[in-house]
């Protein structure tokens, strides 16, 4: 049932200008850039979508070069969108007089669980937990958790706290939740927003903190992929720089739109639209692979 983008007459494209990439069509690059840009930030699981897309559409593996470039695009999106907040947090690491000092070091500590698990178990997760059924199961399980967090936040009686009022235990709890997002089908943004809601933040504050907390992890993951790409110059041989820039630009622009969309949607209606999407997607996957 997979769809493969084929061009019947490639002879009119010279080998020198690569009208189309040997192994990855321009269509695929743009589509993967859109998927990366959207799902990196929306609570629908980026890893799950990037696992499922090649299976459903019969795409070949995008390779190290494009993978690094797409992640770099979403990294640029979060750095630019939250540049003021991130700069103040960065300054807070070195200046005790700033109000962001405590928050900055709490974010560093809260990033350790995901960082350590990613460092030691990323390869195991990448190779052993990529089945569509596993992704669908995780989509359903964590959708239930997101729903409980969403409903509890809307019906809480006690006043909501602000980011600066968060205790270290609450921030570390959100950081531990972020580590669970390494499992495909979970969603880093979704589970950290849910943990923030359980920690008495409102929807907008929980979402903003999700991005701020995720910035070091997204940066580390992006740099890891970029360094691996630089260490293997042959990884670029199937691409022109123009096509890589298309991938970078697509994931960057779509990433910016996804951040704005998520902040607006959670402010107005909460997580429910994304929960419904996750349930529908999980049901479709299970029907396709099991039914």
Order of alpha helices (4+ residues) and beta strands (2+ residues): alpha-alpha-alpha-alpha-alpha-alpha-alpha-alpha-alpha-alpha-alpha
